[in-house]
Amino acid sequence: MVNTNLQDYSHKRFNILTGEWVLVSPHRAKRPWQGQNEVVNNDKRPTYDESCYLCAGNTRINGEVNPKYTDVFVFVNDFAALQNNSPSFQIDEGLFKAQSETGICKVICFSPDHSKSLADMSPKEIQKVVFAWQKEYEALAKEPTINYVQIFENKGAVMGCSNPHPHGQIWSQSTLPNEVDKKNQQQFTYKKENNSSLLGDYLEQELKVNERVIFENDNFVVLVPFWAVWPFETMIAPKKQKESISQLTNDEALHFAEAIAVITKAYDKLFNTSFPYSSGIHQAPTNGLDNSHWHFHMSFYPPLLRSATVKKFMVGYEMFGTPQRDITAEQAASRLRDLV
């Protein structure tokens, strides 16, 4: 039974994975809305675009020609944010601190069909994407200078996606990114104190109360985290602890793909639009240390709030204080669950 206090009164919720809080203000959802509305473009894209640098057979800006790929295509990013050949250096001059950061950035095209998104793909098609993620994670893990592999996708122009072709990115680097470092510490401390998986114990509790669960199959669960920041934020996690996607069997990879298919399709139905989001997989570092405290998971952070044209912005108090949301995690889960 949903706690009515959590649905009617302002409160804070604790994010067990980062050690941070989010302010929840459910009473504000009743206020009249006079915010920004924007035009939504739901025009159907062609299956092939001769001007798209990600389509099969097309020439990219650097002059390289894409192969006539038929499933998934991965290549080194032509405009990588991280350099793999930069010199090693460190600056420690009083309060001026800096150090070199190297890495390898790749682009992964999910499909040769320019018109599709993950929401338009079958679990079997998405499984091939999962297989490619596994292969890249394992290959990059062998690089001596790579200690973390970040897999992510920006979908939609509002999320900074410069090309609508279905694709994601893989950035690998020599140190742990900020968000990963927080989760690494939280999970390590919990494992040390409780001798169990932090996320595994959390999922067990979520499945028991069943208030925020949207979908589950034999191996995975899709839910709105208790501490969610974004209005329709969700998480996909394996029921049994897996440190990284490399530990998934073929059947588990298919169940992971099914979970991705289910939530992305539900997103598109929510406001009858190609739902924008940023998604990412947090998993064990590749630093050669004992990472048995890790339980991998995939998060979706969508910006839409009330409709296809009303977005959630992190401004004001959220930039200078604490993230804040109006619609509760339970309300968001209920709406998404009805669309599955």
Secondary structure, DSSP 4 states (H G I P E B T S, - for coil): ---HHHHHS-EEEEETTTTEEEEE-GGGGGS-----------PPPPS--TT-TTSTTPBPTTSPBPP--SS-EEEE-TT-SSBSSPPP-EEEETTEEEE--BEEEEEEES-S-TT--GGGS-HHHHHHHHHHHHHHHHHHHTSTT--EEEEEEEESGGGT-S--SSEEEEEEESS--HHHHHHHHHHHHHHHHHSS-HHHHHHHHHHHH-SSEEEE-SSEEEE--TT--STT-EEEEESS--SSGGG--HHHHHHHHHHHHHHHHHHHHHTTS---EEEEEE---SSSS--TT---EEEEE--EEEETTEE----THHHHS--EESS-HHHHHHHHHTT-
